[in-house]
Amino acid sequence: MQSFRTEIENPIVEKDIIELEKKIREFKGGTIDKEKFRSLRLARGVYGQRQPGVQMIRIKLPYGKVSSRQLHRISDVADEYSTGRLHITTRQDIQIHYVDLERTPELWAKLEKNEVTLREACGNTVRNVTASETSGIDSDEPFDVSPYAQAVFEYFLRNPVGQEMGRKFKVSFSCSDTDTGLSYMHDLGFIAKIQEGVKGFKVMLGGGLGSQPRHADELFSFLPSDEIIPMMETVVRVFDRYGERKSRAKARLKFLLKDLGLEAFRELLIAEKKAIPYKRYPIDVSSYPKVVISDAQVQPVIIEDTGAFEQWKATNLVRQKQSGYVAIGIKVMLGDFYTDKARLLAELVERYAAGEIRLTLRQNILIPYVKESLIPFFYTELKKLGFADAGYNKAIDITACPGTDTCNLGIASSTGIASELERVIKTEYPQYVNNADVVIKISGCMNACGQHSMANIGFQGMSIRTKEKLVAPALQVLLGGGNLGDGQGLFADKVIKIPSKKGPAALRKILDDFEINGKDASYESYYAEKGEYYFYELLKPLADIENLAPEDYLDWGSNKRYQKAIGIGECAGVVIDLIATLLFESEEKIHNAKEAITEEKWAASIYYSYSSMVNTAKALLTAEKTKTNTHNSIIKDFDTYFVANSRIELNCSFEDLVLQLNKNEPEQNFAKNYLANAEEFLNKVEAYRKQELIHA
């Protein structure tokens, strides 16, 4: 591939993009390990697709806010480097698919011209910071959480404490007690509160979905806003040191909380406080960009289909706390829309609203700051774009991940069954177009990107095997989940597994029974009253796999016989010296620590030095066949295998050397001395390794 150079004005961003291009060349040339390259590119938003040779690019959009200029830029990039399809995720990102790996640096550079980043959109990093899409306009909010979400995003972007954790780390902000940010299922969830005139947050810790959902613990009932970033840094640091690294299935924060317990975790947070560079981190809300609303006027609009217009108004308008304004919800089928429509939408909101859209957690679009007088005009314009379907955030608005369409991990189709279920509701249960109390979500596998395990009615893609050892696509039916508000939620029960083609019949049985027996109850209370066994018996006839029809062996949207397969889509690796690679990475971290010193970023330098020492110790322990599954175990095992028997001579234990980190303030002298310690330690280990190879 040809060497690539950017024209980005920000030197930090430019360096990042050039580094990606360099690593791609090294990977293609066989000088960098496949797994290490995967980690690096994921942290830069480049994700291998199910289809070989192409990548999914995830664009990181904090709390889903996208300006008109940014939407134009994203559309241009999607047309030039992809297929023109934009996919909204349940984390308020945009994904584009079928991108050539070698073109990703150039793509990223073009996005950055409008301050759109890929950095840390994937990988074992602090992922996109999500928030209630109604932040700033919600009638029930005590204050706008957007500036706080933005501050968290900016603070942790490229922050060394969150670059190479055992697993991803997800953060959300809810603007009110309704908890539309879903705090209870996040690693850290913040719910806006005001206490004695002070702005702050209720803090939820250690939630998650996946195959083993866990409800978050309440870490603080109230934390002043200027303490949330220091607190989050202590949490990330503790997770980085004590979190699992070998077994991905146990590497999320929720498992560490489960193992340690909340009180023991609190003790670790207290022990880490001294290392945090800021004891308080005030967030300057006044510097957050002010809303500028267009004053453009339009000619009166005549609505011909008044019935459809009234239906749309009933389901798709969100009343703002700002008098005279509404937000308009756009129901985006499966979260997919195309660049031709995106550009027209960008122009519409630029000329007649506030020049921004919000991407939502249910894969939709919200247009804030629309004057009430312009509602008919917006309806007609959105209808031209195919964006005027009724049912925004209602039962008919089904959430689904991409599933086997593009995802490596997909087991069964989620988009195909979602389309069919929406058709069933629209044609057979039209009353559910207005129903906001039944939430339906679908995921193509247990990882729950479609958030099926917190839905009232959820479906998870699986497979089934008949007595004849034939394999067919299947759905796990989950029922009873829901958001109760203020940090409380319910996870759905796994009720029964059925052939995938029986999914519509299952939905009919569930909704028919709710119509008869649910009366005026919420779906959560209706399910709780009936219980899991009741629904198992209700759906049991659909689970029969003795006499499957030929179509049962076809997944939704496919005319080929189903095969359970996890896509690969990754280039083949080469055999390399893993120890040498780890030591080379330690040298890179030392280099980063020195750069941070010159920039007077003492805390960043210290963490790079810490990471270098742990990585260096891991290099030698790799040959000892120890687990090296947490930083903490690496530190202790290095003492056992190398220091206690004087294979490596230190003036103290390795644990004492490394954990100076949390026993000193992050100031200049300590940063320089700690860097010197890290460099000396690396030199000793490299000398030891050299002698080992000579005598091997």
C-alpha positions as CSV (number, residue, x, y, z in Angstrom):
1,M,0.0,0.0,0.0
2,Q,1.1,3.6,-0.6
3,S,2.2,5.6,2.4
4,F,-0.5,8.0,3.5
5,R,-0.2,11.5,5.0
6,T,-3.0,13.6,6.4
7,E,-3.7,17.3,6.3
8,I,-5.3,17.4,9.7
9,E,-4.6,20.6,11.7
10,N,-4.6,18.8,15.1
11,P,-1.2,17.2,15.5
12,I,-2.4,14.7,18.0
13,V,-5.1,13.4,15.6
14,E,-2.7,13.4,12.7
15,K,-0.2,11.3,14.7
16,D,-3.0,8.9,15.5
17,I,-4.0,8.4,11.9
18,I,-0.4,8.1,10.6
19,E,0.2,5.5,13.3
20,L,-2.8,3.5,12.1
21,E,-1.5,3.6,8.5
22,K,1.9,2.5,9.8
23,K,0.5,-0.5,11.7
24,I,-1.5,-1.6,8.7
25,R,1.7,-1.7,6.6
26,E,3.5,-3.6,9.4
27,F,0.6,-6.1,9.7
28,K,0.5,-6.6,5.9
29,G,4.2,-7.0,5.9
30,G,4.0,-9.7,8.6
31,T,5.9,-7.8,11.3
32,I,3.1,-7.4,13.7
33,D,1.0,-10.1,15.4
34,K,-2.6,-10.5,14.3
35,E,-4.0,-10.2,17.8
36,K,-2.0,-7.1,18.6
37,F,-3.1,-5.5,15.3
38,R,-6.7,-6.4,16.0
39,S,-6.5,-4.6,19.4
40,L,-4.9,-1.5,17.9
41,R,-7.4,-1.2,15.0
42,L,-10.4,-1.9,17.2
43,A,-9.4,1.0,19.4
44,R,-9.5,3.1,16.3
45,G,-13.0,2.1,15.3
46,V,-12.0,-0.5,12.6
47,Y,-13.9,-3.8,13.1
48,G,-13.6,-7.0,11.1
49,Q,-16.8,-7.9,9.3
50,R,-18.3,-11.4,8.7
51,Q,-17.4,-11.0,5.1
52,P,-13.7,-11.6,4.4
53,G,-11.5,-8.7,3.4
54,V,-13.7,-5.8,4.5
55,Q,-14.2,-3.8,7.7
56,M,-17.0,-2.2,9.6
57,I,-16.2,1.4,10.6
58,R,-17.8,2.7,13.8
59,I,-18.0,6.4,14.1
60,K,-18.0,7.7,17.7
61,L,-20.7,10.3,18.3
62,P,-20.9,11.4,22.0
63,Y,-24.5,11.2,23.3
64,G,-25.7,10.9,19.7
65,K,-25.4,14.6,18.8
66,V,-24.6,15.2,15.2
67,S,-24.5,18.6,13.5
68,S,-25.6,19.2,10.0
69,R,-22.0,19.7,8.8
70,Q,-21.0,16.4,10.5
71,L,-23.9,14.5,8.9
72,H,-22.9,15.9,5.5
73,R,-19.3,14.8,6.1
74,I,-20.3,11.3,7.3
75,S,-22.4,11.0,4.1
76,D,-19.6,12.0,1.8
77,V,-17.3,9.5,3.5
78,A,-19.9,6.7,3.4
79,D,-20.4,7.3,-0.4
80,E,-16.7,7.4,-1.2
81,Y,-15.5,4.5,1.0
82,S,-18.5,2.4,1.6
83,T,-22.0,1.6,0.2
84,G,-23.9,4.7,1.2
85,R,-25.7,3.0,4.0
86,L,-25.6,4.4,7.5
87,H,-26.4,2.2,10.5
88,I,-27.4,3.7,13.8
89,T,-26.4,1.6,16.8
90,T,-27.9,1.2,20.3
91,R,-25.0,3.2,21.6
92,Q,-25.8,6.3,19.4
93,D,-22.9,5.6,17.0
94,I,-23.0,5.4,13.2
95,Q,-21.5,2.3,11.5
96,I,-20.6,2.0,7.8
97,H,-19.7,-1.3,6.3
98,Y,-17.7,-2.9,3.5
99,V,-14.6,-0.7,3.9
100,D,-11.2,-1.7,2.6
101,L,-8.8,-1.9,5.5
102,E,-6.1,0.1,3.7
103,R,-8.4,3.0,3.1
104,T,-9.3,3.5,6.7
105,P,-6.6,6.0,7.6
106,E,-7.7,8.2,4.7
107,L,-11.4,7.8,5.7
108,W,-10.6,8.8,9.3
109,A,-8.7,11.8,8.2
110,K,-11.6,13.1,6.2
111,L,-14.0,12.6,9.1
112,E,-11.8,14.6,11.4
113,K,-12.1,17.7,9.2
114,N,-15.5,18.1,10.9
115,E,-14.3,16.8,14.3
116,V,-15.7,13.3,13.9
117,T,-13.6,10.6,15.4
118,L,-13.2,6.8,15.2
119,R,-10.9,6.7,18.2
120,E,-12.0,4.2,20.9
121,A,-15.3,3.5,19.2
122,C,-14.5,-0.2,19.5
123,G,-11.9,-2.3,21.5
124,N,-11.1,-2.6,25.2
125,T,-11.5,1.1,25.8
126,V,-13.9,3.7,27.3
127,R,-16.6,3.4,24.6
128,N,-19.0,6.1,23.3
129,V,-20.6,8.1,26.1
130,T,-24.3,7.7,25.7
131,A,-27.1,9.9,27.1
132,S,-30.9,10.5,27.0
133,E,-31.6,11.9,23.5
134,T,-33.9,14.5,25.1
135,S,-31.1,16.0,27.2
136,G,-31.5,19.8,27.2
137,I,-35.2,19.7,26.1
138,D,-36.7,17.3,28.6
139,S,-39.5,18.8,30.8
140,D,-38.6,16.5,33.7
141,E,-34.8,17.1,33.7
142,P,-33.2,19.0,36.6
143,F,-30.5,20.2,34.2
144,D,-29.0,19.4,30.8
145,V,-26.5,16.5,31.1
146,S,-25.0,17.1,27.6
147,P,-22.0,19.3,28.8
148,Y,-21.2,16.6,31.4
149,A,-21.3,13.8,28.9
150,Q,-19.2,15.9,26.6
151,A,-16.6,16.5,29.3
152,V,-16.4,12.8,30.1
153,F,-15.9,12.0,26.4
154,E,-13.1,14.6,26.1
155,Y,-11.3,13.6,29.3
156,F,-11.1,9.9,28.5
157,L,-10.4,10.2,24.8
158,R,-6.8,9.0,24.3
159,N,-6.3,8.9,28.1
160,P,-3.7,6.2,28.8
161,V,-5.8,4.8,31.8
162,G,-8.4,3.4,29.4
163,Q,-6.6,2.2,26.3
164,E,-5.8,-1.5,27.0
165,M,-8.2,-2.7,29.5
166,G,-9.4,-6.3,29.8
167,R,-12.7,-5.4,28.1
168,K,-14.8,-2.5,27.0
169,F,-16.2,0.1,29.5
170,K,-19.6,1.7,28.9
171,V,-20.9,5.0,30.4
172,S,-24.3,6.6,30.2
173,F,-26.1,9.8,31.4
174,S,-29.8,10.0,32.1
175,C,-31.3,13.5,32.2
176,S,-34.1,12.6,34.6
177,D,-35.3,9.9,37.0
178,T,-37.1,8.2,34.0
179,D,-33.6,6.9,33.4
180,T,-33.8,6.9,29.6
181,G,-30.0,6.5,29.5
182,L,-30.5,3.0,31.1
183,S,-28.0,3.5,33.9
184,Y,-28.7,0.1,35.5
185,M,-27.1,-1.8,32.6
186,H,-23.9,0.2,32.3
187,D,-20.4,0.0,33.8
188,L,-21.1,3.5,35.1
189,G,-24.5,5.2,34.8
190,F,-25.2,8.8,35.9
191,I,-28.7,10.1,36.7
192,A,-29.0,13.9,37.0
193,K,-30.0,15.1,40.5
194,I,-30.0,18.4,42.4
195,Q,-29.3,18.3,46.1
196,E,-29.4,21.5,48.2
197,G,-29.0,23.6,45.0
198,V,-25.9,21.6,43.9
199,K,-25.9,19.8,40.5
200,G,-24.8,16.2,40.7
201,F,-25.6,12.6,39.9
202,K,-26.8,9.3,41.3
203,V,-24.1,6.9,40.3
204,M,-24.7,3.3,39.3
205,L,-21.8,0.9,39.0
206,G,-21.1,-2.5,37.3
207,G,-24.2,-3.2,35.2
208,G,-24.2,-5.1,32.0
209,L,-26.1,-7.3,29.5
210,G,-24.6,-10.2,27.5
211,S,-25.1,-13.8,28.4
212,Q,-25.1,-13.0,32.1
213,P,-26.9,-9.7,32.7
214,R,-26.1,-7.9,36.0
215,H,-28.0,-5.0,37.6
216,A,-25.7,-2.2,38.5
217,D,-25.0,-1.4,42.2
218,E,-25.7,2.1,43.6
219,L,-22.2,3.6,44.2
220,F,-23.4,7.0,45.2
221,S,-26.9,8.3,45.9
222,F,-25.5,11.7,45.1
223,L,-22.1,12.8,43.8
224,P,-21.5,16.5,43.0
225,S,-20.8,17.1,39.3
226,D,-17.2,18.3,39.9
227,E,-16.4,14.8,41.3
228,I,-17.7,12.6,38.6
229,I,-14.6,12.6,36.4
230,P,-12.1,11.9,39.3
231,M,-14.4,9.2,40.5
232,M,-14.6,7.6,37.1
233,E,-10.9,7.6,36.7
234,T,-10.5,5.7,40.0
235,V,-13.0,3.1,38.7
236,V,-11.2,2.8,35.3
237,R,-7.8,2.4,37.0
238,V,-9.1,-0.3,39.4
239,F,-10.8,-2.1,36.6
240,D,-7.6,-1.9,34.5
241,R,-5.5,-3.4,37.3
242,Y,-7.8,-6.0,38.8
243,G,-10.0,-6.9,35.8
244,E,-9.8,-10.2,34.0
245,R,-7.8,-10.2,30.8
246,K,-7.5,-13.8,29.5
247,S,-11.2,-15.0,29.6
248,R,-13.2,-12.5,27.6
249,A,-16.4,-14.1,29.0
250,K,-15.4,-12.9,32.5
251,A,-13.6,-9.7,31.6
252,R,-16.3,-7.0,32.1
253,L,-16.4,-4.9,35.2
254,K,-19.6,-6.6,36.4
255,F,-17.7,-9.9,37.0
256,L,-15.1,-8.0,39.0
257,L,-17.8,-6.5,41.1
258,K,-19.5,-9.9,41.6
259,D,-16.2,-11.4,42.7
260,L,-15.0,-8.6,45.0
261,G,-18.3,-7.3,46.3
262,L,-19.2,-3.6,46.4
263,E,-17.5,-2.8,49.7
264,A,-14.2,-4.3,48.7
265,F,-14.3,-2.5,45.4
266,R,-14.9,0.8,47.3
267,E,-11.8,0.1,49.3
268,L,-9.8,-0.2,46.1
269,L,-11.2,3.1,44.9
270,I,-10.1,4.8,48.1
271,A,-6.6,3.3,47.8
272,E,-6.4,4.7,44.2
273,K,-7.4,8.3,45.0
274,K,-3.9,9.6,45.7
275,A,-2.9,8.8,42.1
276,I,-5.7,10.8,40.5
277,P,-4.5,14.1,39.0
278,Y,-7.7,16.0,40.0
279,K,-9.5,15.8,43.3
280,R,-12.3,17.9,41.7
281,Y,-12.9,18.6,38.1
282,P,-15.3,21.4,37.6
283,I,-17.1,21.3,34.2
284,D,-17.6,24.6,32.6
285,V,-21.2,24.5,31.4
286,S,-21.0,28.1,30.2
287,S,-18.5,27.1,27.4
288,Y,-20.8,24.5,26.0
289,P,-22.1,25.6,22.6
290,K,-25.3,27.6,22.7
291,V,-28.3,26.5,20.6
292,V,-28.9,28.6,17.6
293,I,-32.3,28.2,16.1
294,S,-33.2,29.2,12.6
295,D,-35.8,32.0,12.1
296,A,-36.7,30.8,8.6
297,Q,-40.3,31.1,7.6
298,V,-42.3,28.9,5.2
299,Q,-45.5,29.1,3.3
300,P,-48.6,27.5,4.9
301,V,-48.8,23.8,4.2
302,I,-52.0,21.9,3.3
303,I,-52.1,18.4,4.7
304,E,-54.2,16.1,2.5
305,D,-54.1,12.9,4.6
306,T,-55.2,14.4,7.9
307,G,-55.7,11.0,9.5
308,A,-52.1,9.9,8.9
309,F,-50.9,13.4,10.0
310,E,-52.8,13.2,13.3
311,Q,-51.5,9.7,13.9
312,W,-47.9,10.8,13.3
313,K,-48.4,13.8,15.6
314,A,-49.7,11.5,18.4
315,T,-46.7,9.2,18.2
316,N,-43.7,11.1,16.9
317,L,-43.7,14.5,18.6
318,V,-41.9,15.2,21.9
319,R,-42.9,18.3,23.7
320,Q,-39.9,20.4,24.8
321,K,-39.5,22.3,28.0
322,Q,-38.8,25.3,25.8
323,S,-42.2,26.9,25.1
324,G,-43.2,26.9,21.4
325,Y,-40.9,24.0,20.4
326,V,-41.2,20.3,19.8
327,A,-38.7,17.6,18.9
328,I,-39.7,15.3,16.1
329,G,-38.9,11.6,16.3
330,I,-38.0,9.7,13.1
331,K,-38.6,6.0,13.3
332,V,-35.7,4.4,11.4
333,M,-36.4,0.9,10.4
334,L,-33.6,-1.3,11.8
335,G,-31.5,1.8,12.3
336,D,-30.6,1.9,8.6
337,F,-30.8,5.0,6.4
338,Y,-28.9,6.2,3.3
339,T,-26.7,9.1,2.5
340,D,-29.0,10.7,-0.1
341,K,-31.7,11.0,2.6
342,A,-29.2,12.0,5.2
343,R,-28.0,15.0,3.2
344,L,-31.5,16.2,2.7
345,L,-32.2,15.8,6.4
346,A,-29.1,17.7,7.2
347,E,-30.2,20.6,5.0
348,L,-33.7,20.5,6.5
349,V,-32.6,20.9,10.1
350,E,-29.9,23.4,9.2
351,R,-32.4,25.7,7.5
352,Y,-35.5,25.3,9.7
353,A,-34.4,23.9,13.1
354,A,-31.1,24.1,15.2
355,G,-28.8,22.4,12.8
356,E,-28.5,19.2,14.7
357,I,-30.0,15.8,15.1
358,R,-29.8,13.3,18.0
359,L,-29.3,9.6,17.4
360,T,-31.2,7.5,19.9
361,L,-30.6,4.4,21.9
362,R,-33.5,2.8,20.0
363,Q,-31.7,3.4,16.7
364,N,-33.8,6.3,15.7
365,I,-33.4,10.0,15.0
366,L,-34.7,13.0,17.0
367,I,-34.8,16.5,15.6
368,P,-34.9,19.0,18.4
369,Y,-36.0,22.7,18.4
370,V,-38.7,22.6,15.7
371,K,-41.1,25.5,16.0
372,E,-44.7,24.3,16.6
373,S,-45.8,26.4,13.7
374,L,-43.5,24.4,11.4
375,I,-44.9,20.9,12.3
376,P,-47.0,20.5,9.1
377,F,-44.1,21.7,7.0
378,F,-41.7,19.2,8.6
379,Y,-44.2,16.4,8.2
380,T,-44.5,17.0,4.5
381,E,-40.7,17.3,4.1
382,L,-40.0,14.2,6.1
383,K,-42.7,12.3,4.2
384,K,-40.8,13.0,1.0
385,L,-37.8,11.4,2.6
386,G,-39.7,8.3,3.8
387,F,-39.1,9.5,7.4
388,A,-42.8,10.0,8.4
389,D,-43.8,6.6,9.7
390,A,-45.8,6.7,12.9
391,G,-44.7,4.8,15.9
392,Y,-41.5,6.5,17.2
393,N,-40.4,4.7,20.4
394,K,-43.6,2.6,20.4
395,A,-44.2,-1.2,20.3
396,I,-43.9,-1.3,16.5
397,D,-40.5,0.3,16.8
398,I,-38.4,-2.8,17.2
399,T,-34.6,-2.6,18.0
400,A,-32.3,-5.1,16.3
401,C,-28.6,-5.5,15.9
402,P,-27.1,-6.4,12.4
403,G,-26.9,-10.1,13.3
404,T,-25.7,-12.4,10.6
405,D,-25.9,-9.7,8.0
406,T,-22.4,-8.4,8.8
407,C,-21.4,-9.3,12.4
408,N,-18.7,-11.9,13.0
409,L,-20.5,-13.1,16.1
410,G,-24.0,-13.4,14.7
411,I,-25.7,-16.8,15.0
412,A,-29.0,-16.1,13.4
413,S,-30.7,-13.2,11.5
414,S,-32.0,-10.4,13.7
415,T,-32.9,-7.9,11.0
416,G,-35.0,-10.4,9.0
417,I,-37.1,-11.4,12.0
418,A,-37.4,-7.8,13.1
419,S,-38.8,-6.8,9.7
420,E,-41.3,-9.6,9.9
421,L,-42.4,-8.8,13.4
422,E,-42.9,-5.2,12.6
423,R,-45.1,-6.3,9.6
424,V,-47.2,-8.5,11.9
425,I,-47.7,-5.6,14.4
426,K,-48.5,-3.1,11.7
427,T,-51.1,-5.3,9.9
428,E,-52.5,-7.4,12.7
429,Y,-52.1,-5.2,15.9
430,P,-52.4,-1.6,14.6
431,Q,-53.3,-0.4,18.1
432,Y,-49.6,-1.1,19.1
433,V,-48.5,1.8,16.8
434,N,-49.6,4.0,19.8
435,N,-48.3,1.7,22.6
436,A,-45.2,3.0,24.3
437,D,-45.4,0.4,27.1
438,V,-44.3,-2.7,25.2
439,V,-40.7,-2.7,24.2
440,I,-39.4,-5.4,21.7
441,K,-35.7,-6.0,21.1
442,I,-33.8,-8.6,19.1
443,S,-30.1,-9.7,19.1
444,G,-28.4,-12.1,16.7
445,C,-26.4,-13.7,19.6
446,M,-26.0,-13.7,23.3
447,N,-23.8,-10.5,23.4
448,A,-27.0,-8.5,23.4
449,C,-26.1,-5.6,21.1
450,G,-29.8,-5.4,20.4
451,Q,-30.4,-5.2,24.2
452,H,-32.9,-8.1,24.1
453,S,-32.3,-9.1,27.7
454,M,-33.7,-5.8,29.1
455,A,-36.8,-5.8,26.8
456,N,-40.4,-6.6,27.7
457,I,-40.3,-9.0,24.8
458,G,-36.9,-10.1,23.6
459,F,-35.6,-12.5,21.0
460,Q,-32.0,-13.9,20.8
461,G,-30.6,-15.6,17.7
462,M,-29.6,-19.3,18.4
463,S,-29.6,-22.6,16.6
464,I,-31.4,-26.0,17.2
465,R,-30.4,-29.5,16.3
466,T,-32.9,-32.2,15.5
467,K,-32.6,-35.9,16.3
468,E,-31.5,-36.4,12.8
469,K,-28.6,-33.9,13.6
470,L,-30.0,-31.3,11.2
471,V,-29.4,-27.7,12.3
472,A,-32.0,-24.9,12.0
473,P,-32.1,-21.3,13.1
474,A,-33.8,-20.6,16.4
475,L,-34.9,-17.9,18.7
476,Q,-34.6,-17.7,22.5
477,V,-37.8,-16.0,23.7
478,L,-37.2,-13.7,26.7
479,L,-39.9,-11.9,28.6
480,G,-40.4,-9.5,31.5
481,G,-37.6,-7.1,31.3
482,G,-38.0,-3.4,31.6
483,N,-36.8,0.0,32.8
484,L,-38.4,1.0,36.2
485,G,-36.6,4.4,36.4
486,D,-34.1,6.0,38.8
487,G,-31.5,3.3,38.3
488,Q,-33.8,0.3,38.7
489,G,-34.6,-2.2,36.0
490,L,-35.6,-5.8,35.3
491,F,-33.8,-8.3,33.1
492,A,-35.9,-10.6,31.1
493,D,-36.3,-14.4,31.8
494,K,-35.2,-16.9,29.2
495,V,-38.6,-18.6,28.7
496,I,-38.2,-21.0,25.8
497,K,-36.3,-21.7,22.6
498,I,-38.3,-22.1,19.3
499,P,-37.5,-22.5,15.6
500,S,-36.9,-19.0,14.2
501,K,-39.8,-19.2,11.7
502,K,-42.1,-19.6,14.7
503,G,-41.2,-16.2,15.9
504,P,-44.2,-14.4,14.5
505,A,-46.5,-17.1,16.0
506,A,-44.9,-16.6,19.3
507,L,-45.4,-12.8,19.2
508,R,-49.1,-13.3,18.3
509,K,-49.6,-15.6,21.3
510,I,-47.8,-13.2,23.6
511,L,-49.8,-10.1,22.4
512,D,-53.1,-12.0,22.3
513,D,-52.7,-13.1,25.8
514,F,-51.7,-9.6,26.9
515,E,-54.8,-8.2,25.2
516,I,-57.0,-10.6,27.2
517,N,-55.3,-10.8,30.5
518,G,-53.1,-7.7,30.7
519,K,-56.0,-5.3,31.0
520,D,-54.6,-1.9,32.1
521,A,-51.4,-3.3,33.6
522,S,-47.9,-2.5,32.4
523,Y,-46.2,-5.3,30.6
524,E,-43.7,-5.8,33.4
525,S,-46.4,-6.2,36.1
526,Y,-48.5,-8.4,33.8
527,Y,-45.5,-10.7,33.3
528,A,-44.7,-10.7,37.0
529,E,-48.2,-11.7,37.9
530,K,-48.4,-14.6,35.4
531,G,-44.8,-15.8,35.9
532,E,-42.3,-17.6,33.7
533,Y,-43.9,-21.0,33.8
534,Y,-47.2,-19.6,32.5
535,F,-45.5,-18.3,29.4
536,Y,-43.5,-21.5,29.0
537,E,-46.7,-23.4,28.8
538,L,-48.3,-20.8,26.5
539,L,-45.4,-21.1,24.0
540,K,-44.5,-24.8,24.5
541,P,-46.4,-26.0,21.3
542,L,-44.1,-23.8,19.2
543,A,-41.0,-25.4,20.5
544,D,-41.7,-28.8,18.9
545,I,-38.9,-29.7,16.4
546,E,-40.0,-33.2,15.5
547,N,-41.7,-32.2,12.3
548,L,-39.9,-29.2,10.9
549,A,-41.0,-28.0,7.5
550,P,-38.3,-27.3,4.8
551,E,-38.8,-23.5,5.4
552,D,-37.8,-24.0,9.0
553,Y,-34.2,-24.7,7.9
554,L,-34.0,-21.3,6.2
555,D,-33.2,-18.2,8.2
556,W,-35.1,-15.0,7.7
557,G,-34.1,-13.2,4.5
558,S,-32.2,-16.2,3.2
559,N,-33.0,-18.8,0.6
560,K,-30.0,-21.0,1.5
561,R,-30.1,-23.8,4.0
562,Y,-29.1,-22.5,7.4
563,Q,-25.6,-23.2,8.8
564,K,-24.5,-22.2,12.2
565,A,-21.3,-20.3,11.5
566,I,-19.4,-17.5,13.1
567,G,-17.8,-15.3,10.4
568,I,-14.1,-14.9,10.3
569,G,-13.3,-11.9,8.2
570,E,-9.8,-11.4,9.7
571,C,-6.5,-11.7,7.8
572,A,-4.2,-14.6,8.7
573,G,-1.4,-13.9,11.2
574,V,2.2,-14.9,11.2
575,V,4.3,-16.7,13.8
576,I,6.3,-14.1,15.8
577,D,8.3,-13.9,18.9
578,L,5.6,-12.9,21.4
579,I,8.1,-12.0,24.1
580,A,10.0,-9.7,21.8
581,T,6.7,-8.1,20.6
582,L,5.7,-7.4,24.2
583,L,9.1,-5.8,25.0
584,F,8.8,-3.7,21.9
585,E,5.5,-2.5,23.1
586,S,7.0,-1.6,26.5
587,E,9.6,0.6,24.6
588,E,6.7,2.3,22.9
589,K,5.0,3.0,26.2
590,I,8.3,4.4,27.6
591,H,8.4,6.7,24.5
592,N,4.9,7.8,25.2
593,A,5.8,8.5,28.9
594,K,8.7,10.7,27.8
595,E,6.4,12.6,25.4
596,A,3.9,13.2,28.2
597,I,6.8,14.6,30.4
598,T,7.7,17.1,27.7
599,E,4.0,18.2,27.6
600,E,3.9,18.4,31.4
601,K,1.2,15.7,31.5
602,W,2.4,14.1,34.7
603,A,-0.5,11.7,35.3
604,A,-0.4,10.5,31.7
605,S,3.3,9.9,31.9
606,I,3.0,8.0,35.1
607,Y,0.4,5.7,33.7
608,Y,2.4,5.0,30.5
609,S,5.4,4.1,32.8
610,Y,3.1,1.8,34.9
611,S,1.8,0.1,31.7
612,S,5.3,-0.4,30.5
613,M,6.5,-2.1,33.7
614,V,3.4,-4.4,33.8
615,N,3.8,-5.2,30.1
616,T,7.5,-5.9,30.5
617,A,6.8,-8.3,33.4
618,K,4.2,-10.0,31.3
619,A,6.8,-10.6,28.6
620,L,8.9,-12.8,30.9
621,L,6.0,-14.4,32.6
622,T,4.7,-15.5,29.2
623,A,7.6,-18.0,29.0
624,E,6.7,-19.3,32.5
625,K,3.2,-20.2,31.4
626,T,1.5,-18.3,34.2
627,K,-2.0,-17.0,33.7
628,T,-1.2,-13.3,33.4
629,N,-4.9,-12.7,33.4
630,T,-4.9,-9.5,35.5
631,H,-2.4,-6.7,36.1
632,N,-2.5,-7.6,39.8
633,S,-1.6,-11.2,39.2
634,I,1.2,-10.2,36.8
635,I,2.7,-8.0,39.5
636,K,2.5,-10.6,42.2
637,D,3.7,-13.5,40.0
638,F,6.7,-11.5,38.8
639,D,7.9,-11.3,42.4
640,T,7.4,-15.0,42.8
641,Y,9.1,-16.2,39.6
642,F,11.8,-13.6,39.2
643,V,12.5,-11.4,42.2
644,A,12.3,-13.8,45.1
645,N,14.9,-16.1,43.5
646,S,17.0,-13.2,42.3
647,R,16.6,-14.0,38.6
648,I,16.0,-10.3,38.3
649,E,17.7,-8.1,40.8
650,L,15.7,-5.2,42.2
651,N,16.2,-3.0,45.2
652,C,12.7,-3.8,46.4
653,S,9.8,-6.1,45.5
654,F,8.3,-5.6,42.0
655,E,5.0,-4.9,43.7
656,D,6.5,-2.0,45.7
657,L,8.2,-0.7,42.6
658,V,5.1,-0.7,40.5
659,L,2.5,0.4,43.0
660,Q,4.3,3.6,43.8
661,L,1.7,4.6,41.3
662,N,-1.1,4.9,43.8
663,K,1.0,6.0,46.8
664,N,2.2,9.3,45.3
665,E,0.6,12.4,44.0
666,P,0.9,12.7,40.2
667,E,3.4,15.5,40.2
668,Q,6.6,16.3,38.2
669,N,9.3,14.8,40.4
670,F,7.5,11.5,40.9
671,A,6.6,11.3,37.2
672,K,10.3,11.7,36.2
673,N,11.5,9.3,38.8
674,Y,8.9,6.7,38.0
675,L,9.8,6.9,34.3
676,A,13.4,6.3,35.2
677,N,12.3,3.3,37.2
678,A,10.4,1.9,34.3
679,E,13.2,2.5,31.9
680,E,15.7,0.8,34.2
681,F,13.4,-2.1,34.7
682,L,13.0,-2.6,31.0
683,N,16.7,-2.5,30.5
684,K,17.2,-5.2,33.1
685,V,14.6,-7.5,31.6
686,E,16.0,-7.0,28.1
687,A,19.5,-7.9,29.3
688,Y,18.1,-10.9,31.1
689,R,16.3,-12.0,27.9
690,K,19.4,-11.5,25.8
691,Q,21.4,-13.8,28.1
692,E,18.6,-16.3,28.0
693,L,18.7,-16.5,24.3
694,I,22.5,-16.8,24.2
695,H,22.4,-19.8,26.5
696,A,19.3,-21.4,25.0
